[in-house]
Amino acid sequence: MAARPTLAIYWASSCGGCEIAFANLHDRLLDLDARFQLVFCPCLMDAKTKDLRSMPDGGIDITLFNGAVRTKENEEMAALMRRKSRVLVAYGACAAGGGVPALSNLSTAEEHFASIYLENPSIDNPARTLPREATRVPEGELRLPRFYERVKTLAQTVSVDYTIPGCPPEPQTIWNALVPFVQGGELPPAGAVLGAGRSSVCDECRKTRKDKKITSLGRFHEIAPDSETCLLEQGILCMGVATRDGCGALCPEVNMPCAGCYGPPEGVHDQGAKMAGALGAILEIETQKGRTAEEVCRRVDSLIRKVPDPVGTFYKFGLASSLLAGASRRRKAGTKE
């Protein structure tokens, strides 16, 4: 790479938290400016798509692409950023696993539009008008990007070199991820997760674990947790056991359960399946002599029903990249997508 590598940041379908996390580098932004030349970032500088198109292919050393691919515009920008970048990084949970936007894969595009534009109690839409890709007005034609049926990850759209996890990534994760590109020498192997660890949040959590069974699950507002003991062992659904370390276990540190935003640990493909396995190992299911299989199944069902939203809990940040990938929505819609 050049002595001062060029850097681009692009925001697709996401909330903008990844840009805020970037700004939270604080004083290190000065170091970053000294080491990188920011050439494209619509959120932070006056940059137009035409400027990007005029750059030579491969002319950007590193692009941090955050956000999922929800629309045709997202897809086109992903392809353009891929062509213009030597290194393309899936930056943040939405680009890496689909993030919160991918939970909408459980519903069809038609259902989304009906809920937002027709059935919403705050909407006044007597003509039942829905968004269209093209609309004629006296001044010409107004166009909207196509709204796809399914939210996809960046890697499901174009080839990706690296991933930076988090919703959003912690500032130290961003910094640690960028350091190899300015230090020189050999870059991490293709496909590596940058800036984070390889194990689980449990390994960096300071709470005490006793490896005991639990007999019930409760929502956070139903339990006053002991600040010294593992939250999962207290019956609070904490995703730390199924989540990659590197954030510093910040949520458990303040007695909040891990939500899973850093994605699965090294070697785990499906974060939700990993969490389900962990629950199966820790839940105490009474199987005393005399209990029928039906009674045991009812007991298991009663415990699992304590999880109010299993998909939203186990796949909050990675449904698009999971084994499910929105299977319920596809069955409902009758498609093969």
N, C-alpha and C positions, 0 to 999 in steps of 0.2 A: 504494500500500500504506500501511498504518498506520505511525505514527512508529516503533513497535516491532513489526515483523512477527511473526506467529505461525508456528511451525515444528513440523513433525511428522516423526518417523522411524519407519519400519515395516520389520520383518524377515520376509521370506517364506522361500522355500526357498534357504538359503545357510548358510555356516559361522559367521557372526557376525563375520568379520574386518572388515566395513565399520563395525560399531559400535566395534571396537577402534581402527580408524583415526580415527574421530571423536574418541574419547577421547585419541588421540595429538596432538590439537591443543594439548594441555598448557596453557600460560598463555593461549593465545588462546581457550580455553573461557570465560574471564572476559570477554573482549571479546565473544564470541558471546552470552553471557548478557545483556550490557548492550545488545545490538543486537536480539536475538530473544527471543521468549517461547516456550519449549518447552511445547507443550500436549498432545502425545501421543507417547509413546515407551515401549512396554511393556518394553524392555530396560533402560531407565534410570530409569523412574518408575512409580509405581503407577497405571496407566491401563488401563481396561477397554474392551472393544468397545462396551459400552452407553454409555460416556461419549462415545465418538466418534460414535455414532449420534445422540446428543442435540444435537450441534453443528449449527449451521445449514449448509446446503449452501453451499460456497464460503467457509466461515468460517475455514479454514486458509489462510494466505498461501502457504506452501511446504511440500511434503512430499517428503522423501527416501525413496524406496521401494527397498529393496535386496532381492535375492533373485529367483530365477526363479519361474515359476508351474508348480508340480508337482501341486497338489491342488485340490480344489473350494474349500477354505478360502482358499488363496492367491488364487484367482480372485475369490471373493466380497470379500475384503479389498481387492484391487486396484480393483474397481468402487466400493467404499465410499470408499476414499481418493481416487479420482478425483472422486467427487461432492462430497466435503467440501473439496477443495483447489482453490485458484485456479491454482496452479502445481504440476504433478506432475513430479518428476525421477526418471528411471531412474538409481539411485545404485549404481554398481559394475558389474562385469562380468556378474554373474548376471542382474541386471535388464536390462542393456543387450543382451547377446547370448546369454544362457542359461547362460554360465559352465560350470564343471566339471559341475554337475548335468545339463546338456543332453547330455553324452556318453552318458547312459543312453538317449537316443533311438535308439541303435543296437540296443537290445534292447526286447522287449515287456514290459508290466507282468507278464504271466504268468511270463516268464523271470526277472524280478527277484525275484518272490515265491518261485519255486522255488529260486533261488540262495541267497536270504537265509534262508528258513524251512525248506527241505527238504534241500538239498544241502550246506549249510555244515557242515564237520566239527566245529564247536564247538557245534552245535545238538542238543539232545535233544528230538525231536519225534516220538515213535512214532505218535501219532494223525494226523500230517501235517496239523496245524491251520494254516490260513492266516487272515490278518486279514480281517475282514468289516466292512462299513459299519455294521451294527447287530447287537448281541448282547444277548440277554435274560439278566439276572441277577436274583436275588431282590429286589435293591434297585430294579430298574427296567431301563431300556434304555441300554446304552452305545453311543455312536456315534463313528465315525471318519470324517474327510473322505474323499471319493472320491479314489482314486489314479489320475490320468489316464495314458493311454497315452503322452502326449508332453509333454515339458517345453517351455514357451513363454516368450518374453521378455515383459516388461511391455508393450511397444508392440504385441505380437501379441494382447494381452488388452484393453487400454484405450488411449485416446489419451494420448500423453506429450508434455510440453512441451520438456524438455531432458534431456541425458544427462551424467552424470559418470562417466568410465571408470576402470578399475583393479580389481585383485584383490589387496588392496583399493586404493581410491584413496589416493595419498600425501596426508598432511595438508595440504601446500601446495596440492594440487589441490582439496581440499575447501574450503579457505579462499578460494582464488582464484575458485572457483565461486560462493561465497555473497556475495562482496564487491559485485557489481553490484546485489544486492537491497537493500543498506543504503546505497549511495551516492546513490540517487535517479537521476533521469533515465531515459533509454530503456533498456529491458531488451534482452538479446541477441535476435536473431531466433528465432522458434519453430523448434524442431528442432536448435538449436545444441548442440555438445558444449562443456561448461563446464569451465574450470579447466585444460585441457590445450592442446597445440599443434595444428597442422594438418598437419605434415610427419611424418617418421618418426624413430624412436629413433636411427637411424644419424646423423641430422643433429646430435644432441646427444651422441653417443658420441665420446670422445676418442681411441679407437684409430685407428691408421693403416690406411687402405684404399689398396690398390694396383691395384684393378680387374683382378686376374689370375684365371686359370682355376684350378679345383681338380680333382684327378683322383680323389678319394675322399672319402667321408663317414665320420665316426667318432663314437661316443658319447663323452660328456664324460669318462667314466672311462678311455677308451682313449687319450686324447691329453693330453699335458702342454702346455697352451697358452702361447704367448708373450704376455705381458701387454701388449705394445705394439701388437700386430697384430690387425686385424679377426678376430673368432672365426670368422665364416663363411668367410673366405678361408683359414682353417686347417683347414677341413673339419668344423667344429662347427656343428650346426644352430642358428643364432641367428635368432630371428624379428624382429629389429630392423628389417630392411628393409621388413617388412609390418605394422609396428605404429606407432600414433600416438605422437608424442613428448609430453613433459610430465612424465615421471616422473624426469627427470634421468639417464636411462640407468644407473640404479643397479646393475642386475644385471651388465651388461658392465663397469662400473667395477670390480667385484670379481672379474672373470674368469668370471662365470657367464653363459651365453647367455640372451638375452631370451626369455621364454616367450610373449609376445604379449598380456599382460593388459589393455593399454590399447586393444585393438581396432584396426581398420584405420585408416590415415591418411585425411585428407580426400579425398573423391572415389573411394575404394576401397570397393566393396560387399562383396566376398568376400575375407577375409583369407587363407584357405588358397590360393585361386587366385592371389593376389598373390605368396605365398611360392613356390608351384610355378613361377610364371613367373620369379622371381628365380633359383631353382635351375637352371632350364633355361638361363638366360643365363650362369651361372658354371661349371656342370659341364663339364669337358672330355671330350667324346665323340669318341673317335678314329674318323675317317671316311676314313682313308687309302685310297688307290687299292688295290683288291683286296679290300676288306672288303665283304661282302654286307650287304643290309638286315637280314637275320636276325641276323648277327653284331653289328651296331650295336644292334639292339633288345635282344639279350641283354646287351650292355654297359650300356645304360640301365637295364634291369631289375636287374642286379647292383648298380648304384649306389643305386637307389631302395630296394632291400631292406635297405640299411644304415640306413634309417629304421625303427625297430622298430614304431612305431605312428603311421602317417601321419595318421590322423584326430585322434588324441590330441595330436599335435604341432602340426599346422597349424590345428586347430579347437578347441583346448583350452578357449578362452573364448567361442567364438562360433558353435558348431554350430547352435544353434536359429535364429539370424538369418542363416545362410549360405544359399547356393544349394542345398546338400545338405539341410539341415534335418532330418537323420535319415532320408534316403531309403533307406538300407540296411535300417533297421528296418522301414519301411513295406512294402518288397518282401517281407521275410521274413514279416511278419505277414499279408500279402495284403490290406491295407486301403488306402483311398484318402485317409486323413487327411493 
